[in-house]
């Protein structure tokens, strides 16, 4: 006979798991010095309150608007120039690292020979290294090497994004149908020609849309990199924050939001037109 | 006509690239000049001998634990608050609350972590607490939106069935909606945790604790040997978390 049981049969294990998770988290709370009370403590609240109340009205003096315009243009230029430099490195690296253009793979059902795999490893390693250091760390290093200003931002974007783009390009080349390129390679064409006629027609749309998406990411990254002195909107925001100029911070944040929205729309337009 | 438009678009892109190099005044020839390259090489060379003394390694261990704790707690807080905000944002309590909570989530998400960290350092003082709060605030925005979408897409029938049996809304949510939702929520949380550990290691640049603060300080003091150890530690941390999260994803999310 069916009896109704209102208890949760899995309650005990769940309770134990929760207790275990809490025990694991306890040292974490100590390490991160988590203290939610600062959000409601009266002195920090009045401090924040004074700062935030200065947000309205956003700064809109003629001089500041001029500065804002220049910083915005600089941010856009950093992203674009950084992407252009990144492409210079990413395209050859992607071609070199991709298994799709391996001569030995063409006659071995897509698996390159031992040597073919070994020789591609240094390039893959280089790409991994370039992309696993965050761009803002590169920016910090370049600010020390080439001085404050947009050059550091451009170089940082160029380095990180060439790592990402190179890896993704190599994978995109491998993801399409390999038979056309294998046929071309086996009938004696050069690798570059085989790439242009065997792979490129299939991957062009995907390459373009990924590149445009990365450009959009580069704009966001170049704003953030300004905080370590790499020019653009971020540097201006850092300065205004340090001077507790709430109004300026507000208009910088608004500009940043508008810029990200516009970049989003533009990249959608480009992807729609070009793919 | 279409071709012409595309051609014009490509020309515009080319012009934009040239214009941005001109605007920034970057002289690549000068940058690649012999003197400059030598200087940069000398600077890079100082990074090649990382400082592996036990004292420094211990400091790095502490910094790495701090970074780990910041990212984990920030993500956890964000998951809790994100779920709380996702319930109204999925339209469960009528449209005024829905649009209000969506507005909050969008605002939280739109401000980057580093900007939140700079603001939180003002409110909470230097140290990892500011970083944790900054991560929590931004991630709440991201997770809240993802959770709200997941909530809207779960089938309502199990919860309805439980409610029709006489249970109240809370039990219906816990036993009717949550079990369906949990794998997806876990996947989102793990994905954000991966992102956050990367961010946590750089939030220190504005004074929010962890490895980033160590890197910033040692670079400012021109201690390149120490800085390169910190960078190595960051790389290891990111690799370890990637492995862990891909393992746990296979273990719990796909099952």
Boltz contact constraints between the chains, C-beta under 6 A:
constraints:
  - contact:
      token1: [A, 28]
      token2: [B, 69]
      max_distance: 6.0
  - contact:
      token1: [A, 28]
      token2: [B, 72]
      max_distance: 6.0
  - contact:
      token1: [A, 28]
      token2: [B, 73]
      max_distance: 6.0
  - contact:
      token1: [A, 31]
      token2: [B, 65]
      max_distance: 6.0
  - contact:
      token1: [A, 31]
      token2: [B, 66]
      max_distance: 6.0
  - contact:
      token1: [A, 31]
      token2: [B, 69]
      max_distance: 6.0
  - contact:
      token1: [A, 32]
      token2: [B, 69]
      max_distance: 6.0
  - contact:
      token1: [A, 32]
      token2: [B, 70]
      max_distance: 6.0
  - contact:
      token1: [A, 32]
      token2: [B, 73]
      max_distance: 6.0
  - contact:
      token1: [A, 32]
      token2: [B, 128]
      max_distance: 6.0
  - contact:
      token1: [A, 32]
      token2: [B, 132]
      max_distance: 6.0
  - contact:
      token1: [A, 33]
      token2: [B, 127]
      max_distance: 6.0
  - contact:
      token1: [A, 33]
      token2: [B, 128]
      max_distance: 6.0
  - contact:
      token1: [A, 33]
      token2: [B, 129]
      max_distance: 6.0
  - contact:
      token1: [A, 34]
      token2: [B, 73]
      max_distance: 6.0
  - contact:
      token1: [A, 34]
      token2: [B, 132]
      max_distance: 6.0
  - contact:
      token1: [A, 35]
      token2: [B, 129]
      max_distance: 6.0
  - contact:
      token1: [A, 38]
      token2: [B, 124]
      max_distance: 6.0
  - contact:
      token1: [A, 44]
      token2: [B, 123]
      max_distance: 6.0
  - contact:
      token1: [A, 48]
      token2: [B, 123]
      max_distance: 6.0
  - contact:
      token1: [A, 77]
      token2: [B, 20]
      max_distance: 6.0
  - contact:
      token1: [A, 77]
      token2: [B, 23]
      max_distance: 6.0
  - contact:
      token1: [A, 77]
      token2: [B, 24]
      max_distance: 6.0
  - contact:
      token1: [A, 80]
      token2: [B, 16]
      max_distance: 6.0
  - contact:
      token1: [A, 80]
      token2: [B, 17]
      max_distance: 6.0
  - contact:
      token1: [A, 80]
      token2: [B, 20]
      max_distance: 6.0
  - contact:
      token1: [A, 81]
      token2: [B, 20]
      max_distance: 6.0
  - contact:
      token1: [A, 81]
      token2: [B, 21]
      max_distance: 6.0
  - contact:
      token1: [A, 84]
      token2: [B, 17]
      max_distance: 6.0
  - contact:
      token1: [A, 132]
      token2: [B, 235]
      max_distance: 6.0
  - contact:
      token1: [A, 134]
      token2: [B, 198]
      max_distance: 6.0
  - contact:
      token1: [A, 134]
      token2: [B, 202]
      max_distance: 6.0
  - contact:
      token1: [A, 136]
      token2: [B, 202]
      max_distance: 6.0
  - contact:
      token1: [A, 145]
      token2: [B, 40]
      max_distance: 6.0
  - contact:
      token1: [A, 145]
      token2: [B, 43]
      max_distance: 6.0
  - contact:
      token1: [A, 150]
      token2: [B, 24]
      max_distance: 6.0
  - contact:
      token1: [A, 151]
      token2: [B, 26]
      max_distance: 6.0
  - contact:
      token1: [A, 224]
      token2: [B, 112]
      max_distance: 6.0
  - contact:
      token1: [A, 224]
      token2: [B, 114]
      max_distance: 6.0
  - contact:
      token1: [A, 227]
      token2: [B, 114]
      max_distance: 6.0
  - contact:
      token1: [A, 228]
      token2: [B, 205]
      max_distance: 6.0
  - contact:
      token1: [A, 241]
      token2: [B, 118]
      max_distance: 6.0
  - contact:
      token1: [A, 257]
      token2: [B, 110]
      max_distance: 6.0
  - contact:
      token1: [A, 273]
      token2: [B, 9]
      max_distance: 6.0
